[in-house]
Amino acid sequence: MKINGRRFISCHGLIVLASTLLIAACNGMSAPQVVSQNIYVLESGSAIQAANVKHDLVLSVSVPLALAGFDTFQMVYVQKPHELNYFAASRWADSPARMLGPLIVHALEQAGSFRAVVQASGTIPADIRLDTKLVRLLQDFKERPSKVQLTLRAQLIDVRNKRLLAIRQFDDFENTSSDDAYGGVTAANRLVQRLLGELVEFCVIASEHGLKNTENRP
């Protein structure tokens, strides 16, 4: 429409133009990409075999610690030495060290070698204490098939006499059934099952020998 030689656009035309531009802009914008995450847990499989040795002792289990790089929900893998990487679409439900804590307590209870097994943070006085530290839990892709490596350091403390009874580092690996995060999870759980059995045996034997040595000291 012209008024005094000038061209004007009607209000209706402006609305149509703005709507057209808005639709074009929206069609041109890409929606944010949401990466869905697979969440996995560490858990024990078959029951721990009951031990023959019985101790009239209360064993407390400290919350496991973890070395730098492994105190995380992220799942660690390596492709070359000294470099840690993390899976983008897969993670643990909790840090592996924290998930190991209840599994260790349950395995020691199943063995039935101690009068009681308690969390170290509780109020029940203990005779001995188990401290653990996760040194590494990772999936190694430097060779195929990939393998999961698990290293845990454990020490048994005589609480009453304030001395170290025994210390041991558990170091094991398991080949994966598939070169992906899920293959790593299943291999890690097989490792955990073996580790729990070895850790129970360590606690039973070390507490027996360690406390006998204490009794024989002048």
Secondary structure as GFF3:
##gff-version 3
##sequence-region A 1 218
A	DSSP	beta_strand	2	3	.	.	.	ID=ss1
A	DSSP	beta_strand	6	7	.	.	.	ID=ss2
A	DSSP	alpha_helix	11	28	.	.	.	ID=ss3
A	DSSP	beta_strand	38	40	.	.	.	ID=ss4
A	DSSP	beta_strand	55	61	.	.	.	ID=ss5
A	DSSP	beta_strand	65	66	.	.	.	ID=ss6
A	DSSP	beta_strand	74	78	.	.	.	ID=ss7
A	DSSP	beta_strand	85	92	.	.	.	ID=ss8
A	DSSP	alpha_helix	96	111	.	.	.	ID=ss9
A	DSSP	beta_strand	114	119	.	.	.	ID=ss10
A	DSSP	beta_strand	128	140	.	.	.	ID=ss11
A	DSSP	beta_strand	147	158	.	.	.	ID=ss12
A	DSSP	beta_strand	163	175	.	.	.	ID=ss13
A	DSSP	alpha_helix	181	216	.	.	.	ID=ss14
###
